[in-house]
């Protein structure tokens, strides 16, 4: 039985098609038939305004979304999957958009895909299920799972069997870039400091949860964390990480090595770093600033990365 999941992120749309095995009810096993991520940047503003911080999906963003989803529809047709049977999840940019219904209606009309707009709490729960299935949460440890999207950031505190606390914060990478970088090609030290003050204020519920549950490891999920692992493997081995592997360890010292490189370089210099991809070359700057804040503020000294996130959680 084939199943398809589409994750409509603020910057990137993801499609995954899997073949569920006969014994999948017992062990959740499946074979991945197709997986692709394409930029749609539905949170981006236009010359006329709009964008995620204005809570408007612009006409240009709508066209980019339709372009990606029309392509995804051709892939679904090739795999003989009815678009009505596809699980399509709308996250932060769609969740907060004042023109959400117009966006959802047009996508359904032109592609046959029905978007389910999920709450931040639901998003965090799905991310946890995906991360847990990757094996990235160490046995017996209390972990802080962190997923940095373009619109929102999800934090989940739990172990490898259950969630203790979770919350979604509307402080994703696109929002942070617009607020703290603007048109700058290199982030300034003043902007880094202002961002840290902003995090301290916005993440107070997380701070309280950390005091209560005391996580010892940070587990990063997808996005910028994937790129950090790619950079780490390129520097260590000269190759990409194994595609079949879903959980990785990222030494803290190596994270800070890349952190320094990323905040000191401009777009073209970042793009030249082995393992970097165009999709993440700008947003990763604000992402590593947030990761740095979390590591320093909460005294976490170990980090792992899960390549599984919302899509895999939906399959679970």
PyMOL commands that set and color helices and strands:
alter all, ss='L'
color gray80, all
select helices_A, chain A and resi 24-27+52-54+59-78+83-85+92-96+100-111+120-134+173-181+189-202+204-213+224-237+252-264+267-271+283-298+310-315
alter helices_A, ss='H'
color red, helices_A
select strands_A, chain A and resi 2-8+12-20+30-39+87-90+115-117+143-148+153-158+163-169+217-221+247-249+303-306
alter strands_A, ss='S'
color yellow, strands_A
deselect
rebuild
show_as cartoon
